Amino acid sequence: MRRKILFVACCVFLLMLIVYGIAAESGNVAISFDGVKIRYDSIGNGNPALIFVHGWSNNRSIWDAQVSRFSEKYQVIAVDLAGFGESGNNRSDWTIENFANDIIAVADRLGLKQVVLVGFSMGGPVVIEAANKLPDKVAGVVLVDDMQNVEMKIPAQMITQMDSIFMDLVINPSKEKLVKGGFVKNNPDSAFAHVLAMLDNPKIGWEESLISTLHWQNENCTEALSKLKVPVFAINSDHRPTDVEAFRKYVPSFKANIIPNVGHVVMWDAPEEFNRLLEESIQEFMNQ
């Protein structure tokens, strides 16, 4: 009898664990158009909702300082795109448009009504495409250190070279490469430790998504920008000059804020200034 009671108790306990696991997952996972599970965090309340989208080879943890700061006032959503962080990697077509569909899946899952999209590096093209898919929900787009020259075309040979260089960075990372490549200028030790944690992934789809991003710049960038119905601001480093006039040919409302003496990951190198500029951008979007 005791054994029977113990067996039943164990079964009930295991069932509870399974149910709890399913419930926990369903609370922070959206299913993208192709069945890939998209992991996200949603913290705080307030309008508009802010969706933070990471860049290539990183994940939602790159926004930790912003999630902590802005969730005091807004609903903040940080997303892992397919293939990165804790999201699924069972995708066959690693295009910018499909990454944008990951954002759509999260917005639909949460029933968001009004959002500001914030995209870092590769996340810039992703939020541009997502904004075109959500014209009635997006109040504005903030690009973070990307698309400084929207009319630039990358030669095929250079795409091959960039593919080789960037894949080497993620397969054989070092603090020296991180600094020399202009990714960070401040606190390189802590930045490198964070980078190593983000690189601890199978890297399925990483090369394909990198190449897709470079081709998007050549083939889709200006067309996607010209379709936008929302304002676009940028928060860029001074590592590369931002061609504001070229951008305004396609988005007349474009405005760029430049943070000096920082690396590519501007929100790590100057978090307080970045947060201030982002808050200003949000307020301007909401007042239009």
Secondary structure, DSSP 8 states (H G I E B T S, - for coil): -HHHHHHHHHHHHHHHHHHHHHHHHHHHEEE-TTS-EEEEEEE---SSEEEEE--TT--GGGGHHHHHHHTTTS-EEEE--TTSTTS----S---HHHHHHHHHHHHHHHT-SSEEEEEETTHHHHHHHHHHH-TTTEEEEEEES--S-TT----HHHHHHHHHHHHHHHHS--HHHHHHTTS-SS-HHHHHHHHHHHT-S--TTHHHHHHHHHHHHHHTHHHHHHT--S-EEEEEESSS---HHHHHTT-TT-EEEEESS--S-HHHHSHHHHHHHHHHHHHHHHT-
